[in-house]
Amino acid sequence: MSYTIKEKFDIIDKQINDVGKRSLNYVFLADPHVDEYLKKDENKELRIYEAEEIVELRLTRLVKHLEEAVKFAENNENIDFLAVGGDVLNAYSIKGKQSVIDTYNRSLAPLLSCKKPVLMAFGNHDDNAFQTLNPDVPEIKKEWVISDKDWKEKVLALYPFAKKCVFDKNYEYSKYFYFDIENKKTRVIVLDTMDMRRPFDENGTVTEIVNRLPRFWYTYEQLDWLCNQALTAGNGWNYTFISHMGIDYDTSCNCKNGEMLRDIFKAFNKREKYSYNYTDMNGNEVTVNADFTGIKDSKLLLFNFGHQHSELVHYSEDINLWQVATGCENAWGGWGGPAGIKDLPWVLMKDRTEGTENETCMDVFSLNERVGYKYNVGPGMDAVMKY
């Protein structure tokens, strides 16, 4: 069967309505990577090696795809929010920070005026500091790097629902936060796998370029927030998670402290206590005590991420949680790894064809306490995820 993006959204529209209004429903995409790529020329000078019109076409196609997603979401009262899973940019930019931020916001322009909530995770390319890991890129200028302050004030703040997001009360510029869907009694927790916390001045200019932490990292501070600020919605509330990367080894993401995140989820599901000690960035010794023993009728619904550039539907038995990676929205294939039981295999997005039903790669999710549904837009597979 051949269909346009709009026609596929129309099909999903009927499927969502059949699932029921009590389910949590949302649209998710990740990894557009819209802006230009760089490499050194024969004189060892860094140059943009893609024609400007190629980059422009990639950006305008993303805008077109998002326009269809927004129409779908706004026309279906059961859709609760839209989410972006990071790496909107390649962010090797030598044009400077403001150029990167402008490209970011232009790429997601349809979402800026969306009447439904828009939630965004921060990807490993989105800070315009990916050059620090690239031997072909000269030393980066500190003023090029997007700081935590820039992200909150120049990106997230532009979205109408940003004021309803709850950030870490101990770090006002956290790139992790939660948003409550009150009529569904569900808290959406957006995690940050790039919790670098580079210091910055009052203007948001980064003052230290050294990677003070492992690049892929759920910091101890972020997990403290998760235990004692985020997983506290109360009895009868459910939780779903948006992140750029998965939890840990079983989704091939290898985020530092991923095993601690898994242990927190275990304690929550078993209604147990969980504690750990750490030394914070100011040298203070901190003890974290989480108590999940009094929780009733609450469930972890889904852990949704991108980064892999390929599709995975993976069940983690030890935490009774599905982890789902959505394929790269705007590119070229990807990579994956082995998984365990109840899995669909990694699906590499190799059949992307502009102008066909495979021209975009998004997922629409419908989740409740018993089962989750993944409806695929573009290449990939639909999935039914039972607990």
Rosetta blueprint (number, residue, H / E / L):
1 M L
2 S L
3 Y L
4 T L
5 I H
6 K H
7 E H
8 K H
9 F H
10 D H
11 I H
12 I H
13 D H
14 K H
15 Q H
16 I H
17 N H
18 D H
19 V H
20 G L
21 K L
22 R L
23 S L
24 L E
25 N E
26 Y E
27 V E
28 F E
29 L E
30 A E
31 D L
32 P L
33 H L
34 V L
35 D L
36 E L
37 Y L
38 L E
39 K E
40 K E
41 D L
42 E L
43 N L
44 K L
45 E L
46 L E
47 R E
48 I E
49 Y L
50 E L
51 A L
52 E H
53 E H
54 I H
55 V H
56 E H
57 L H
58 R H
59 L H
60 T H
61 R H
62 L H
63 V H
64 K H
65 H H
66 L H
67 E H
68 E H
69 A H
70 V H
71 K H
72 F H
73 A H
74 E H
75 N H
76 N L
77 E L
78 N L
79 I L
80 D L
81 F E
82 L E
83 A E
84 V E
85 G L
86 G L
87 D L
88 V L
89 L L
90 N L
91 A L
92 Y L
93 S L
94 I L
95 K L
96 G L
97 K H
98 Q H
99 S H
100 V H
101 I H
102 D H
103 T H
104 Y H
105 N H
106 R H
107 S H
108 L L
109 A H
110 P H
111 L H
112 L H
113 S L
114 C L
115 K L
116 K L
117 P L
118 V E
119 L E
120 M E
121 A L
122 F L
123 G L
124 N L
125 H L
126 D L
127 D L
128 N L
129 A L
130 F H
131 Q H
132 T H
133 L H
134 N L
135 P L
136 D L
137 V L
138 P L
139 E L
140 I L
141 K L
142 K H
143 E H
144 W H
145 V L
146 I L
147 S L
148 D H
149 K H
150 D H
151 W H
152 K H
153 E H
154 K H
155 V H
156 L H
157 A H
158 L H
159 Y L
160 P L
161 F L
162 A H
163 K H
164 K H
165 C L
166 V E
167 F E
168 D L
169 K L
170 N L
171 Y L
172 E L
173 Y L
174 S L
175 K L
176 Y L
177 F E
178 Y E
179 F E
180 D E
181 I E
182 E H
183 N H
184 K H
185 K L
186 T E
187 R E
188 V E
189 I E
190 V E
191 L L
192 D L
193 T L
194 M E
195 D L
196 M L
197 R L
198 R L
199 P L
200 F E
201 D L
202 E L
203 N L
204 G L
205 T L
206 V E
207 T L
208 E L
209 I L
210 V L
211 N L
212 R L
213 L L
214 P L
215 R L
216 F L
217 W E
218 Y L
219 T L
220 Y H
221 E H
222 Q H
223 L H
224 D H
225 W H
226 L H
227 C H
228 N H
229 Q H
230 A H
231 L L
232 T L
233 A L
234 G L
235 N L
236 G L
237 W L
238 N E
239 Y E
240 T E
241 F E
242 I E
243 S L
244 H L
245 M L
246 G L
247 I L
248 D L
249 Y H
250 D H
251 T H
252 S L
253 C L
254 N L
255 C L
256 K E
257 N L
258 G H
259 E H
260 M H
261 L H
262 R H
263 D H
264 I H
265 F H
266 K H
267 A H
268 F H
269 N H
270 K H
271 R L
272 E L
273 K E
274 Y E
275 S E
276 Y E
277 N E
278 Y E
279 T E
280 D L
281 M L
282 N L
283 G L
284 N L
285 E E
286 V E
287 T E
288 V E
289 N E
290 A E
291 D E
292 F L
293 T L
294 G L
295 I L
296 K L
297 D L
298 S L
299 K L
300 L E
301 L E
302 L E
303 F E
304 N E
305 F E
306 G L
307 H L
308 Q L
309 H L
310 S E
311 E E
312 L E
313 V E
314 H E
315 Y E
316 S E
317 E H
318 D H
319 I H
320 N L
321 L E
322 W E
323 Q E
324 V E
325 A E
326 T L
327 G L
328 C E
329 E L
330 N L
331 A L
332 W L
333 G L
334 G L
335 W L
336 G L
337 G L
338 P L
339 A L
340 G L
341 I L
342 K L
343 D L
344 L E
345 P E
346 W E
347 V E
348 L E
349 M L
350 K L
351 D L
352 R L
353 T L
354 E L
355 G L
356 T L
357 E L
358 N L
359 E L
360 T L
361 C L
362 M E
363 D E
364 V E
365 F E
366 S E
367 L E
368 N L
369 E L
370 R L
371 V E
372 G E
373 Y E
374 K E
375 Y E
376 N E
377 V E
378 G L
379 P L
380 G L
381 M L
382 D L
383 A E
384 V E
385 M E
386 K E
387 Y L
